[in-house]
Amino acid sequence: MEADRNERPLATEAIFTRHRARVFAVAYRLVGAVSDAEDIVQETWLRWSGIDAKEVRSPEAWLVTTASRLGIDHLRRLKTRRESYVGPWLPEPIVEAANIDPALSPEDKLSLADEVSLALLHMLERLAPEERAAFLLHEAFDYGYGDLATILGKSEAACRQIVSRARRRVADERPRFEASRAEHARLAAAFATALATENPDALLASLRKDAILYSDGGGKVAAALNPIHGADRISRFFFGIRKKFPQPYRDEPITVNGKPGIALLAAGHLHSIICFDVADDRINIVYIVRNPDKLRQAARLLRASLIG
């Protein structure tokens, strides 16, 4: 009897550990913030540890369903907070660089595919919580409509309609042709070089004329309070900052949610993360994450390879 009591927690924990990275991936895609996703993972674990795992036919399905429902509830609670957020709200980036500590957790090392680019997560903010969950689970994780019906507590027909509606809304805002990783990397490098050499013409050449810049400081650090429209205005924004704050900057290439981006370093600290959406061989959206709450994870991951 004593042996049985000891074996059950070990088995329960082992099962959860096996699926932990997937639970985190679902949670992060839903809420767009690492710390909030980790809270959902922890709550999912607490609920999982309180049931008899032997009674669950598919642990993965149970865990994903629980995390998804927690994520939907979280998004509903966040609605008012995000409406009062100072300036544009951007998802928290997950970054990758060389020489990352191999002992980091699966969440830290999670390599994100194009389907979870910062651009897509930003677009998904326009969807209602259930639309976002249905779209992500179907498109990114290949869950069928029967699975969605169980997770969302709706009929399969209703889930088909939700996914179809979400897919149309996302398609309306995504570029028709996705840029290759090589093209994305080329433009990110050109943008970084233009900033480093203070060359406005080169910066303009990397941008579409109708490009948009979103800058997220969260009211805690200096950032543009409204989106900036147009390549010329974006160029003047960057070089205006350089004139006001002439401290030396260093830019380093990194991967941001699976896409080439830039880590901007100042005085040995991570100043901001810049990443892009690309269309028609030019940068059409620039994202700048400056909110220090959203840079903690990135700074920790990059410290050994870039900052230290």
C-alpha positions as CSV (number, residue, x, y, z in Angstrom):
1,M,0.0,0.0,0.0
2,E,2.8,2.4,0.9
3,A,4.5,1.6,-2.4
4,D,1.3,2.4,-4.3
5,R,1.1,5.8,-2.6
6,N,4.7,6.6,-3.5
7,E,4.4,5.5,-7.1
8,R,1.3,7.5,-8.0
9,P,2.8,11.0,-7.5
10,L,5.9,9.9,-9.5
11,A,3.8,8.7,-12.4
12,T,1.6,11.8,-12.2
13,E,4.6,14.1,-12.3
14,A,6.3,12.1,-15.1
15,I,3.3,12.4,-17.3
16,F,3.0,16.1,-16.8
17,T,6.7,16.6,-17.4
18,R,6.3,14.8,-20.7
19,H,3.6,17.2,-21.9
20,R,4.8,20.4,-20.1
21,A,6.4,22.1,-23.2
22,R,3.2,21.6,-25.2
23,V,1.1,23.0,-22.3
24,F,3.3,26.0,-22.2
25,A,3.2,26.4,-26.0
26,V,-0.6,26.4,-26.0
27,A,-0.7,28.9,-23.0
28,Y,1.8,31.3,-24.5
29,R,0.1,31.4,-27.9
30,L,-3.2,32.1,-26.1
31,V,-2.1,34.9,-23.7
32,G,1.1,36.3,-25.4
33,A,3.0,36.7,-22.1
34,V,5.6,34.3,-20.7
35,S,4.9,34.9,-17.0
36,D,1.1,34.5,-17.6
37,A,1.7,31.3,-19.6
38,E,3.9,30.0,-16.7
39,D,1.1,30.7,-14.3
40,I,-1.3,28.7,-16.5
41,V,1.2,25.9,-16.6
42,Q,1.4,25.9,-12.8
43,E,-2.4,26.0,-12.4
44,T,-2.7,23.1,-14.9
45,W,-0.2,21.1,-12.9
46,L,-2.0,21.8,-9.6
47,R,-5.3,20.5,-11.1
48,W,-3.6,17.5,-12.7
49,S,-1.9,16.5,-9.5
50,G,-5.3,16.5,-7.7
51,I,-6.9,13.9,-9.9
52,D,-6.2,10.2,-10.5
53,A,-4.2,10.1,-13.7
54,K,-5.1,6.4,-14.3
55,E,-8.7,7.5,-14.9
56,V,-7.7,9.8,-17.8
57,R,-7.8,8.2,-21.2
58,S,-5.6,10.9,-22.9
59,P,-3.4,12.9,-20.5
60,E,-2.3,15.3,-23.3
61,A,-5.9,16.0,-24.3
62,W,-6.8,16.6,-20.6
63,L,-3.8,18.9,-20.1
64,V,-4.3,20.9,-23.3
65,T,-8.1,21.3,-22.6
66,T,-7.4,22.5,-19.0
67,A,-4.7,25.0,-20.2
68,S,-6.9,26.2,-23.0
69,R,-9.8,26.9,-20.7
70,L,-7.6,28.7,-18.2
71,G,-6.1,30.7,-21.1
72,I,-9.6,31.7,-22.3
73,D,-10.6,32.8,-18.8
74,H,-7.4,34.7,-18.5
75,L,-8.0,36.6,-21.7
76,R,-11.5,37.6,-20.6
77,R,-10.1,39.0,-17.3
78,L,-7.4,40.9,-19.2
79,K,-9.8,42.7,-21.5
80,T,-10.2,45.8,-19.3
81,R,-6.6,45.9,-18.3
82,R,-5.4,45.9,-22.0
83,E,-8.0,48.5,-22.9
84,S,-6.3,50.9,-20.4
85,Y,-2.8,49.9,-21.3
86,V,-0.5,52.9,-22.0
87,G,0.4,52.8,-25.7
88,P,0.2,49.8,-28.0
89,W,0.2,46.4,-26.3
90,L,2.6,43.9,-27.9
91,P,3.1,40.2,-26.9
92,E,6.1,39.3,-24.8
93,P,8.8,38.1,-27.2
94,I,10.6,34.7,-26.8
95,V,14.2,35.1,-28.0
96,E,16.9,32.7,-29.0
97,A,20.7,33.3,-29.4
98,A,23.9,31.3,-29.5
99,N,25.3,29.6,-26.3
100,I,22.1,29.4,-24.4
101,D,22.4,27.4,-21.2
102,P,21.4,23.8,-22.1
103,A,20.1,23.4,-18.5
104,L,17.2,25.8,-19.1
105,S,13.6,24.6,-18.9
106,P,11.6,23.4,-22.0
107,E,9.7,26.7,-21.9
108,D,13.0,28.7,-22.1
109,K,14.3,26.7,-24.9
110,L,11.1,26.5,-26.8
111,S,11.8,27.0,-30.5
112,L,8.9,28.8,-32.0
113,A,7.7,28.2,-35.6
114,D,6.5,30.9,-38.0
115,E,2.9,30.3,-36.9
116,V,3.7,32.0,-33.6
117,S,5.6,35.1,-34.9
118,L,5.1,38.3,-32.9
119,A,3.2,39.6,-36.0
120,L,0.7,36.8,-35.8
121,L,0.2,37.1,-32.0
122,H,-0.4,40.8,-32.5
123,M,-3.0,40.1,-35.1
124,L,-4.7,37.6,-32.8
125,E,-5.3,40.3,-30.3
126,R,-8.2,41.3,-32.5
127,L,-10.0,38.0,-31.9
128,A,-12.3,37.2,-29.1
129,P,-10.8,34.7,-26.6
130,E,-12.7,31.6,-27.9
131,E,-11.9,32.6,-31.5
132,R,-8.3,32.9,-30.6
133,A,-8.2,29.5,-28.9
134,A,-10.1,27.7,-31.6
135,F,-7.9,29.2,-34.4
136,L,-4.6,28.4,-32.6
137,L,-5.6,24.9,-31.6
138,H,-6.8,24.0,-35.1
139,E,-4.2,25.8,-37.2
140,A,-1.1,25.6,-35.0
141,F,-1.7,22.3,-33.2
142,D,-3.9,20.5,-35.7
143,Y,-6.7,19.7,-33.3
144,G,-9.9,18.5,-35.0
145,Y,-13.3,20.0,-34.6
146,G,-14.4,17.2,-32.3
147,D,-11.5,18.1,-30.0
148,L,-12.4,21.8,-30.2
149,A,-16.0,20.9,-29.3
150,T,-14.8,19.2,-26.1
151,I,-12.4,22.0,-25.2
152,L,-14.8,24.9,-25.9
153,G,-18.0,23.1,-24.8
154,K,-19.7,23.8,-28.2
155,S,-21.0,21.8,-31.1
156,E,-18.6,20.8,-33.9
157,A,-20.6,22.9,-36.3
158,A,-20.2,26.0,-34.0
159,C,-16.5,25.3,-33.8
160,R,-16.2,25.2,-37.6
161,Q,-17.9,28.6,-37.8
162,I,-15.6,30.0,-35.1
163,V,-12.4,28.8,-36.9
164,S,-13.7,29.9,-40.3
165,R,-14.5,33.4,-39.0
166,A,-11.1,33.7,-37.2
167,R,-9.3,32.4,-40.3
168,R,-10.9,35.1,-42.5
169,R,-10.0,37.8,-40.1
170,V,-6.4,36.8,-39.8
171,A,-6.1,36.3,-43.6
172,D,-7.4,39.8,-44.2
173,E,-4.4,41.2,-42.3
174,R,-1.6,38.8,-43.2
175,P,0.5,39.4,-46.4
176,R,-0.5,37.2,-49.3
177,F,3.0,35.8,-49.7
178,E,5.2,35.0,-46.7
179,A,8.8,36.2,-47.0
180,S,11.5,33.5,-46.8
181,R,13.7,33.4,-43.7
182,A,16.7,34.5,-45.8
183,E,14.8,37.6,-47.0
184,H,13.6,38.3,-43.5
185,A,17.2,38.1,-42.2
186,R,18.5,40.3,-45.0
187,L,16.0,43.0,-44.2
188,A,16.6,42.8,-40.5
189,A,20.4,43.1,-41.1
190,A,19.9,46.1,-43.5
191,F,17.7,47.8,-40.9
192,A,20.3,47.3,-38.2
193,T,23.1,48.5,-40.4
194,A,21.1,51.6,-41.3
195,L,20.6,52.4,-37.7
196,A,24.3,51.7,-36.8
197,T,25.6,53.9,-39.6
198,E,23.0,56.6,-39.1
199,N,21.9,56.3,-42.8
200,P,18.3,57.5,-43.3
201,D,18.3,56.6,-47.0
202,A,19.3,53.0,-46.2
203,L,16.6,52.8,-43.5
204,L,14.0,54.1,-45.9
205,A,15.1,51.5,-48.6
206,S,14.3,48.7,-46.2
207,L,10.8,49.9,-45.4
208,R,7.6,49.9,-47.4
209,K,6.2,53.4,-47.8
210,D,3.1,52.5,-45.8
211,A,5.0,50.7,-43.1
212,I,3.8,50.9,-39.5
213,L,5.7,51.0,-36.2
214,Y,4.4,49.8,-32.9
215,S,6.4,50.6,-29.7
216,D,5.4,49.0,-26.4
217,G,6.8,50.8,-23.3
218,G,3.8,50.0,-21.1
219,G,4.0,53.5,-19.6
220,K,7.2,52.5,-17.8
221,V,9.8,53.7,-20.3
222,A,9.8,56.1,-23.2
223,A,8.0,54.8,-26.3
224,A,5.6,56.0,-29.0
225,L,2.2,56.2,-27.5
226,N,0.5,55.7,-30.9
227,P,1.4,53.6,-33.9
228,I,3.6,55.5,-36.4
229,H,2.5,55.3,-40.0
230,G,4.8,55.8,-43.0
231,A,8.4,55.0,-43.7
232,D,9.5,58.6,-43.5
233,R,7.9,59.2,-40.1
234,I,9.5,55.9,-38.8
235,S,12.9,57.0,-40.0
236,R,12.5,60.4,-38.3
237,F,11.4,58.6,-35.1
238,F,14.5,56.5,-34.9
239,F,17.0,59.2,-35.8
240,G,15.2,61.7,-33.6
241,I,15.8,59.3,-30.7
242,R,19.5,59.0,-31.6
243,K,19.9,62.8,-31.4
244,K,18.1,63.1,-28.1
245,F,19.8,60.1,-26.5
246,P,23.3,59.9,-28.0
247,Q,24.5,57.1,-25.7
248,P,26.3,54.3,-27.5
249,Y,24.1,51.5,-28.7
250,R,25.0,48.0,-29.9
251,D,22.7,45.9,-31.9
252,E,23.0,42.1,-32.1
253,P,21.1,39.7,-34.4
254,I,18.7,37.3,-32.5
255,T,15.7,35.2,-33.3
256,V,12.4,36.5,-32.0
257,N,9.6,34.0,-32.0
258,G,11.2,32.1,-34.8
259,K,12.0,35.2,-37.0
260,P,15.2,37.2,-37.4
261,G,15.2,40.3,-35.1
262,I,17.5,42.7,-33.3
263,A,18.5,43.0,-29.6
264,L,19.4,46.7,-28.9
265,L,21.9,47.0,-26.1
266,A,22.9,50.1,-24.2
267,A,25.5,50.4,-21.4
268,G,25.6,46.6,-21.1
269,H,21.8,46.2,-20.6
270,L,19.0,45.1,-22.9
271,H,17.4,48.3,-24.1
272,S,14.8,46.9,-26.5
273,I,13.9,44.1,-28.8
274,I,13.1,44.9,-32.4
275,C,11.4,42.5,-34.8
276,F,9.6,42.8,-38.1
277,D,6.8,41.7,-40.4
278,V,7.9,41.5,-44.1
279,A,5.8,41.8,-47.2
280,D,6.7,42.5,-50.9
281,D,10.5,42.5,-50.2
282,R,10.3,45.3,-47.6
283,I,9.6,45.6,-43.9
284,N,5.9,46.5,-43.5
285,I,5.7,46.5,-39.7
286,V,8.3,47.3,-37.1
287,Y,7.7,46.1,-33.5
288,I,9.7,47.5,-30.6
289,V,9.3,45.9,-27.2
290,R,10.7,48.2,-24.4
291,N,8.4,47.4,-21.5
292,P,11.0,46.1,-18.9
293,D,8.5,43.5,-17.6
294,K,8.5,42.0,-21.1
295,L,12.3,42.0,-21.4
296,R,13.2,40.2,-18.2
297,Q,13.0,36.7,-19.7
298,A,14.9,37.8,-22.8
299,A,17.6,39.6,-20.8
300,R,18.2,36.5,-18.8
301,L,18.4,34.2,-21.9
302,L,20.7,36.6,-23.7
303,R,23.0,37.6,-20.9
304,A,25.5,34.8,-21.3
305,S,25.8,35.1,-25.1
306,L,25.2,38.8,-25.8
307,I,25.2,41.0,-22.6
308,G,27.7,39.3,-20.3
